[in-house]
Amino acid sequence: MIISMKIHSSRADVDAVCDRIREFGYKIHAIEGEERVVIGAVGVGDVTACLESLEAMPQVEKAVRISAPYKFVSKEFKKEKTIISLKTKLGSTDIGGDEFVVMAGPCSVESEKQIMESAEAVAAAGGRVLRGGAFKPRTSPYDFQGLEGEGLKLLAKAREATGLAIVTEVMADKDVGLVAEYADILQIGARNMQNFALLKSLGSCGRPIMLKRGLSSTIKELLMSAEYIVAHGNPNIMLCERGIRTFETETRNTCDIVAVPVLNELTHLPVIVDPSHATGKRKLVPALARAAVAIGADGLIVEAHPCPEKAWSDGAQSLTFEQWNTMMRDLKPYMELWKANRPAPALA
């Protein structure tokens, strides 16, 4: 259910409505605007009696059902786009706001020299967030698994030197606290999209989450996974379309580019596109990056490496720094048009 309070309702009015909702056994999630409070209520069973009771309360303007199975992440619950603000030495970066945010860096942190060179190149070309894996999920148990704690420290050093925010993957619920100490954004990889123990633990991590779509997951399943995180206390989520597995073999995955406008219709959460994992081929990344801007994504996450042919993982899809600079230069007119056509923020 969504309950809209009357304009300028008092705290006592809001508390009375919340108490009434709890009497029916529902959990509460409230969004407070400058003038109006909107309350989301979720639970099991028929909501008819609760709706009728709430509509009879004088401080309630409207109470309606939410038809989607995902409640808190739906546009029925919140019309305006969620904006995730990152505070760094470069200032504030708002993902979901009026800036198209590009994140880039190597697939994995390999050495101090490699990650520092990457950070400097990302910042120089206009990137706002440095990506780099300290923990790496690999198909083979014999492949490089990441530098783990040492990798996190190197990422933090690169942030201090350049002012870039950091996004890195967390793979297990036991590591959430450690990764949150260093990262500005915690990434949940495609293989872990439905790791529900991990999703629940992210609710209290205090960091924004980048949730990547699973290899064979539907849009609904992606949104339900996001719902897990919000329901456990963390509303700061961005969704990432990184390609899904199909019968096509010419690319590593198949980028479901239409998922971007579909998600923009269904949810208030920002949408990021990963053209590197979606294609698996560096020569295809710039074209897909331009398509992501044109179709309404809120940002990109791209792999770039000082020497891709020597990368310890995902070298074939990593841009050289020259290619990274060219891509960012070519994206500028697309990003300017994107900003000019950005919808005005909805009023609370």
Buried (B, 14 or more C-beta within 10 A) or exposed (E): BBBBBBEEBEEEBBEBBBEBBEEBEBEBBBBEEEEBBBBBBBBEEEBEEBBEBBEEBEBBEEBEEBEBEBBBBBBBBBEBBBBBEBEBEEEEBBBBBEBBBBBBBBBBBBBEEBBBBBBBBBBEBBBBBBBBBBBBBEEEEEEBBBBBBEBBBBBBBBBEBBBBBBBBBBBBBEBBEBBBEBBBBBBBBBBBBBBEEBBBBBBEBEBBBBBBBBBEBEBEBBBBBBBBBBBBEBBBBBBBBBBBEEEEEEBBBBBBBEBBEEBBEBBBBBBBBBBBBBBBBBEBBBEBBBBBBEBBBBBBBBBBBBEBEEBBBBBBBBBBBEBBBBBBEEBEEBBEEBEEEBEEEEEB
